[in-house]
Amino acid sequence: MPIQDLDTTLEIIPLARRLAQATQGGIELLHLVSVPDQLPLSDATELSLPGQEVMVEAMLYLASQPALGTSILYCRNPSRGILWSGRQQRAGAILLGRRSGSAKRGYVFGSTLDPVIQRAPCDVIIARRPGKPPFRNILVPVSTGPNSRLALHLAGLLVDPREGMVRALHVHHHGSRAMDADALVAGVTLKAGLPLERYATSIQVSAHPKKVILEEAQSADLVIIGASLPGWGKRMLRISLPEEIARESDKPMIIVRAGRNRHLF
C-alpha cells in the first residue's frame, strides 16, 4: 500500500484492513519518495518529510493490525518504484487510492497508475472514496476474464454477510451472445467459499452499456469493475469503459486488475 496524501491514504485504510483480515495476510506501507532527475538521491532526505507524517498517521490507524510493515524507497519514477517494491515484497496485491478527476492526455488512469496496472505481476486494486465495509448493495459489471472474477471475489468479501447483496450485471449488444453470468458467479463463490445467496445476476441488452451501468449504479453503495487497458506502448484513441464510468459517476468505486503471476486470493 503506497502512501499518498493524508486524505487518500485514510480513505483506503478500512479496505486494506478488511482485505488483510480476509486473507490472514499483512499490510506493507510503502513511503515512496519521488526524486527529480536534477537532485542526487543522496540529497533527497528532506523530500521524505511530508510523507513520513502521513506514514505515522496511517500506522496509528493500523496499530491493531498484527502484520504491519513499513518501508521507504527513493526513486526517480513512481510507477517503477511501486512495481519494484511489489516484486521485492512478493505482494499479492498493490492497493492504491485515486482522487477524482481526469487523467492526463494519453493516459487512461494516470501516468503512475497505467504502468502499474499494465505491468504488475500481482493483483492491482484502485479505490476511489471506497467507504467502510461492509456494504449493503454492491454493483459489479461483469464480462469474461479474470478481472471480473476478481471483482466478484472482492465484492463478496466487502458485502454485508447478513443483509447485503452483490449484483452481477452483464450488458451485451443486440445480436451478440450473452455470457452465462450465473455460472460465473457460481464458480467464483464455490472456489472462494463465499455465500451464493449474497449474489444476484442481471442480463441486459443495450447498444449503450455505459448508460445501463450508470443507471444501475445509482442505487449502489459501491461499484467494483475490472480494468480495461490497451497493450503497453499503445495510445488510447478513447478512454476505457471503467474510466468513463468513474468520470461520470460519483459513487464510491474500486477498479481491479488480476495479476498474471501472483494473487491476493
C-alpha positions as CSV (number, residue, x, y, z in Angstrom):
1,M,0.0,0.0,0.0
2,P,1.9,3.1,-1.2
3,I,1.4,6.1,1.0
4,Q,-0.3,9.0,-0.8
5,D,-1.7,12.3,0.6
6,L,-3.3,12.0,4.0
7,D,-6.9,12.1,2.9
8,T,-6.5,9.5,0.2
9,T,-4.5,7.2,2.5
10,L,-7.0,7.4,5.3
11,E,-9.8,6.7,2.8
12,I,-8.4,3.3,1.8
13,I,-7.2,2.1,5.2
14,P,-10.5,0.3,6.1
15,L,-10.3,-1.5,2.8
16,A,-6.7,-2.5,3.4
17,R,-7.6,-3.8,6.9
18,R,-10.6,-5.8,5.6
19,L,-8.5,-7.5,2.8
20,A,-5.7,-8.3,5.2
21,Q,-8.2,-9.9,7.6
22,A,-9.8,-11.9,4.8
23,T,-6.5,-13.3,3.6
24,Q,-4.9,-13.6,7.0
25,G,-2.1,-11.5,5.5
26,G,-0.2,-8.4,6.2
27,I,0.0,-4.8,5.1
28,E,3.2,-3.2,3.9
29,L,3.1,0.6,4.0
30,L,5.4,2.0,1.3
31,H,6.6,5.5,1.6
32,L,7.6,6.3,-1.9
33,V,9.8,9.4,-2.4
34,S,9.9,10.6,-6.0
35,V,13.3,12.4,-6.6
36,P,13.7,14.8,-9.5
37,D,16.4,14.0,-12.0
38,Q,18.5,17.1,-11.2
39,L,18.7,16.1,-7.5
40,P,21.1,13.4,-6.3
41,L,19.4,10.6,-4.4
42,S,21.9,11.1,-1.6
43,D,20.4,14.6,-1.0
44,A,16.8,13.7,-1.1
45,T,16.2,13.1,2.6
46,E,14.2,16.3,3.1
47,L,11.8,15.3,0.4
48,S,10.6,12.4,2.6
49,L,9.4,14.6,5.5
50,P,5.8,15.2,4.4
51,G,5.3,11.5,3.6
52,Q,6.7,10.5,6.9
53,E,3.9,12.4,8.7
54,V,1.3,10.5,6.6
55,M,3.1,7.2,7.4
56,V,2.9,7.9,11.1
57,E,-0.8,8.7,10.9
58,A,-1.5,5.6,8.9
59,M,0.4,3.5,11.4
60,L,-1.8,4.9,14.2
61,Y,-5.0,3.8,12.4
62,L,-3.5,0.3,11.7
63,A,-2.0,-0.1,15.2
64,S,-4.1,-3.2,15.8
65,Q,-3.1,-4.9,12.5
66,P,-1.0,-7.9,13.5
67,A,1.2,-8.0,10.4
68,L,2.2,-4.4,9.6
69,G,5.4,-3.4,7.9
70,T,6.8,-0.2,6.7
71,S,9.5,0.7,4.1
72,I,10.8,3.8,2.4
73,L,12.0,3.9,-1.2
74,Y,13.7,6.8,-3.1
75,C,13.2,6.6,-6.8
76,R,13.1,8.7,-10.0
77,N,9.9,7.2,-11.4
78,P,6.9,6.5,-9.0
79,S,5.4,3.7,-11.1
80,R,8.7,1.8,-11.3
81,G,9.2,2.2,-7.6
82,I,5.8,0.7,-6.8
83,L,6.4,-2.2,-9.2
84,W,9.9,-2.9,-7.8
85,S,8.6,-2.8,-4.3
86,G,5.7,-5.1,-5.1
87,R,8.1,-7.6,-6.6
88,Q,10.5,-7.4,-3.7
89,Q,7.7,-7.9,-1.2
90,R,6.1,-10.7,-3.2
91,A,2.9,-8.8,-2.7
92,G,-0.4,-10.5,-3.5
93,A,-1.9,-7.1,-4.4
94,I,-1.0,-3.5,-4.7
95,L,-3.6,-1.2,-3.2
96,L,-3.8,2.4,-4.4
97,G,-6.2,5.3,-3.7
98,R,-7.3,7.6,-6.5
99,R,-8.6,11.1,-6.5
100,S,-11.4,12.2,-8.7
101,G,-10.7,14.0,-11.9
102,S,-9.5,13.1,-15.4
103,A,-6.1,11.6,-16.3
104,K,-3.6,13.5,-18.4
105,R,-3.9,13.2,-22.2
106,G,-2.5,9.9,-23.4
107,Y,-3.3,8.0,-20.2
108,V,-6.3,6.1,-19.0
109,F,-6.0,6.3,-15.3
110,G,-2.8,8.4,-15.0
111,S,0.9,8.4,-15.6
112,T,1.6,6.4,-12.4
113,L,-1.4,4.1,-12.4
114,D,-1.4,3.0,-16.0
115,P,2.1,1.3,-15.9
116,V,1.3,-0.2,-12.5
117,I,-1.9,-1.8,-13.8
118,Q,-0.3,-3.0,-17.0
119,R,3.0,-4.4,-15.6
120,A,2.2,-5.6,-12.0
121,P,2.7,-9.3,-11.6
122,C,0.1,-9.3,-8.8
123,D,-3.4,-8.0,-8.4
124,V,-3.9,-4.3,-8.5
125,I,-6.8,-2.6,-6.6
126,I,-7.5,1.1,-7.2
127,A,-10.1,2.6,-4.9
128,R,-11.8,6.0,-5.1
129,R,-13.5,7.0,-1.9
130,P,-14.4,3.4,-1.1
131,G,-16.0,4.0,2.2
132,K,-16.0,1.5,5.1
133,P,-17.1,-2.2,4.6
134,P,-19.4,-4.0,4.9
135,F,-21.8,-2.7,2.1
136,R,-25.5,-3.3,1.6
137,N,-25.5,-3.0,-2.2
138,I,-22.5,-3.6,-4.5
139,L,-22.7,-3.4,-8.3
140,V,-20.2,-5.5,-10.3
141,P,-20.4,-5.1,-14.1
142,V,-19.1,-8.4,-15.5
143,S,-17.7,-9.9,-18.7
144,T,-15.5,-12.8,-19.4
145,G,-12.0,-12.9,-18.0
146,P,-10.0,-12.9,-14.7
147,N,-10.8,-9.2,-13.9
148,S,-14.5,-9.9,-13.5
149,R,-13.8,-12.9,-11.3
150,L,-11.5,-10.8,-9.1
151,A,-14.2,-8.1,-8.9
152,L,-16.8,-10.6,-7.8
153,H,-14.5,-12.2,-5.2
154,L,-13.6,-8.8,-3.8
155,A,-17.3,-7.8,-3.6
156,G,-18.1,-11.0,-1.7
157,L,-15.6,-10.0,1.0
158,L,-16.9,-6.5,1.3
159,V,-20.7,-7.1,1.2
160,D,-22.7,-7.3,4.4
161,P,-22.9,-11.0,5.2
162,R,-26.5,-10.7,6.7
163,E,-28.3,-8.1,4.6
164,G,-26.0,-7.2,1.7
165,M,-26.3,-8.1,-2.0
166,V,-23.8,-8.2,-4.8
167,R,-25.4,-7.5,-8.2
168,A,-23.5,-9.0,-11.1
169,L,-24.6,-7.1,-14.2
170,H,-23.8,-8.2,-17.8
171,V,-24.7,-5.9,-20.7
172,H,-24.4,-7.1,-24.2
173,H,-25.3,-5.7,-27.6
174,H,-28.3,-6.8,-29.8
175,G,-27.3,-9.9,-31.8
176,S,-24.4,-10.9,-29.6
177,R,-24.5,-13.9,-27.3
178,A,-24.9,-13.2,-23.6
179,M,-22.4,-14.7,-21.2
180,D,-23.6,-17.2,-18.5
181,A,-23.4,-14.8,-15.6
182,D,-25.0,-17.4,-13.2
183,A,-22.2,-19.9,-14.0
184,L,-19.5,-17.2,-13.5
185,V,-20.9,-16.3,-10.1
186,A,-21.3,-19.9,-9.0
187,G,-17.7,-20.7,-10.0
188,V,-16.3,-17.7,-8.1
189,T,-18.4,-18.4,-4.9
190,L,-17.6,-22.1,-5.0
191,K,-13.8,-21.6,-5.3
192,A,-13.7,-18.7,-2.8
193,G,-16.1,-20.3,-0.3
194,L,-18.4,-17.2,-0.5
195,P,-22.2,-17.4,0.2
196,L,-24.0,-17.7,-3.2
197,E,-27.2,-16.3,-1.6
198,R,-25.5,-12.9,-1.3
199,Y,-25.2,-12.7,-5.1
200,A,-27.8,-11.9,-7.8
201,T,-27.3,-11.7,-11.6
202,S,-28.8,-9.5,-14.2
203,I,-28.5,-9.7,-18.0
204,Q,-29.5,-6.7,-20.1
205,V,-29.4,-6.0,-23.8
206,S,-28.4,-2.5,-24.9
207,A,-26.4,-0.6,-27.5
208,H,-25.2,1.7,-24.7
209,P,-23.6,-0.4,-21.9
210,K,-22.2,2.6,-20.1
211,K,-25.7,4.2,-19.8
212,V,-27.1,1.0,-18.3
213,I,-24.3,0.6,-15.9
214,L,-24.5,4.3,-14.8
215,E,-28.3,3.9,-14.2
216,E,-27.8,0.7,-12.2
217,A,-25.0,2.3,-10.2
218,Q,-27.4,5.0,-8.8
219,S,-28.8,2.6,-6.3
220,A,-25.5,1.0,-5.3
221,D,-23.3,1.8,-2.3
222,L,-20.2,0.7,-4.2
223,V,-19.2,-0.2,-7.8
224,I,-16.4,-2.7,-8.5
225,I,-15.3,-3.1,-12.1
226,G,-12.4,-4.8,-13.9
227,A,-9.8,-2.5,-15.5
228,S,-9.5,-2.3,-19.3
229,L,-6.3,-1.1,-20.8
230,P,-4.5,-1.4,-24.2
231,G,-1.2,-3.1,-24.5
232,W,1.9,-1.2,-23.3
233,G,3.1,1.4,-25.7
234,K,-0.3,1.9,-27.4
235,R,-2.0,5.2,-27.1
236,M,-5.7,5.3,-26.3
237,L,-8.0,6.6,-29.1
238,R,-10.7,6.8,-26.5
239,I,-10.8,6.3,-22.7
240,S,-11.8,2.9,-21.4
241,L,-15.3,2.0,-20.2
242,P,-14.3,1.8,-16.5
243,E,-12.7,5.2,-16.7
244,E,-15.8,6.6,-18.4
245,I,-17.9,5.2,-15.6
246,A,-15.6,6.6,-13.0
247,R,-15.7,10.1,-14.6
248,E,-19.5,10.2,-14.9
249,S,-20.5,8.5,-11.6
250,D,-20.0,10.0,-8.2
251,K,-20.4,6.6,-6.5
252,P,-17.6,5.0,-4.4
253,M,-15.7,2.9,-6.9
254,I,-13.0,0.2,-7.0
255,I,-11.2,-0.8,-10.2
256,V,-9.3,-4.1,-10.2
257,R,-6.8,-5.8,-12.5
258,A,-6.0,-9.5,-11.9
259,G,-2.3,-10.3,-11.6
260,R,-0.5,-12.6,-14.1
261,N,1.7,-14.4,-11.6
262,R,0.6,-13.6,-8.0
263,H,-2.8,-13.1,-6.5
264,L,-4.2,-11.8,-3.2
265,F,-6.8,-14.6,-3.1
